Amino acid sequence: MIMKKMTVISRVAAYFFDIALLIIFQHFLGNIGLSGYILSLFLFFLYRFITTALKGATLGMLIFKLKLKRYNFKTCLKREIFRAASHFYYLGYFYVLFDPYLRTFHDVMSGTYIEIDKEEKPLKRDRWVKAIGSIFLAIFILKWTSNFVLNDAGLLGLKKIAESDEYFQSFEGDNIVSLSQEELFMKTMGRKYTALIEAQGEKALVRISNKQKYTEVYKLIMEDSGLRGEYLYKVDYPLQFICSGKFLNNRDLCGLSPKGELIIANEKGEIYGSEKVEIASPVTMKCGDINGDGRDEIIVMGIGGDAEVFKMGDKTLKKVFLGKFGEDILPETFYIKDGVNVFGKSNKGDILYNYKFKNERFIFNSKRYTKIKGISNVFCTDHGVLVSNVYRNEMMFKRGKIQRLEVYTDDLNYKKVYEFGNRPGRPYAYMVRTLEDAEDIDNDGKTEVVLKTVGKDDVMGQGYIVEIYKFDERLLKLNRFFTEIQRSLK
């Protein structure tokens, strides 16, 4: 009995020793990116397969004086393939506590076991273990494949049509040392730098380059698969958030500065509307027709649940509301469709509130509970509501989930239908994407998605790339299949 207990402990110790080798592989290959991650897994598979086939033990097993009783290339290849069955919630590993020969599922399925004494043992067939192991193997492969394709690879169902060179945002004059996570996000990744306006009678995706005392506005022109910036104009305010709306006749740029200066500029950069925002810590700003009069309003939302609404009159920009949306909630973000839809924090998941705006005040319409926790931005698309979030602490410490990019149905169920990258904090380099906008940019009647992309190690988000994607209907079906697998096996 003592010998068996020591063997179990030794197996656990040997397993973690070998896992340490995988971590070393990933450390040296991580900078390559996703291909380096795949290569590290493949090398680790080869390492365990070849060492056990030749010596009957991995390095970890040799150190702790463990050895397979039966081993050859065929047996050990099957053992490493069937190891996936033991990985299903690690149930196959826990089976050693009940098996008389201290076997895992992959031991049973490959017909071998760890040598405890020199005596050769006649093994039982254990058909039920092999049957359960085969089921676990199939489920694990489906789960791992769907997770890898949707999250590690990511963006399945989105086709990139354009990508910019790397831009850099300025933090001149910003005190970002003592800020909270939410405020830090707002001043780095949370800043919105793109918007769709009308220039010379055509739609134009613009990007701002913010300086300490002014902002330059560039038109982003798609050439082949790249984006080229063409200078349009300069405004004498250092804008952090921008959006656009039809305030008079054309769709014009709206911007908000760190000092709360709200401005509207036409296609020539002439400011024809300005007001002062009273909210001390704005989280986001969006434009849309919230009262159905054919002209867009501007909504600025603060951290504490405060909201301000501005409307362009015939000659001046006026503040028409200052206060709360409704209940005493902690809002994260909102989108405009059939009123204003606000996501509020909750322990069980965000609560989605819908408000109508009538007679210059918000009127509660409905609320529904969601399974989403944490949203930084959200937009409506042709395929549902696209939500995004980037977890700053997880980016810094490379753990947990560091990014969410998902699509939900815009109905009472609010069900997730597509997953474009619920990224884990893997020890390898890749890009983290936050949602900037969702608009019909090229006049084809379909929504394009604009993402701001930074490297995982660039926690501050100072260097970024603008990417534009189209929905790929064919690949969305595959995404839907994998998303359902993820949901059912969660």
Secondary structure, DSSP 4 states (H G I P E B T S, - for coil): -HHHHHHHHHHHHHHHHHHHHHHHHHHHHGGG-HHHHHHHHHHHHHHHHHHHHHHSS-HHHHHTT--BSS--HHHHHHHHHHHHHHHGGGHHHHGGGT-TT---HHHHHHT--B-SSSS-------HHHHHHHHHHHHHHHHHHHHHIIIIII--TTEEEEEE---EE---TT---SS--HHHHHHHTTT---EEEEEETTEEEEEEEEE-SS-EEEEEEEEETTEEEEEEEEEESS--SEEEEEESSSSEEEEEE-TT-EEEEE-TTS-EEEEEE---SSEEEEEEE-SSSSSS-EEEEEETTSEEEEEEE-SSSEEEEEEEESSSS--EEEEEESSSEEEEE--SSS-EEEEEEEETTEEEEEEEEE-S----SEEEEETTEEEEEEE-HHHHHHT-SEEEEEEEE-SSSS--EEEES--EE--SS--EEEEEEEEE--SSSSS-EEEEEEEETT-TT--EEEEEEEEE-HHHHHHHHHHHHHHHHT-
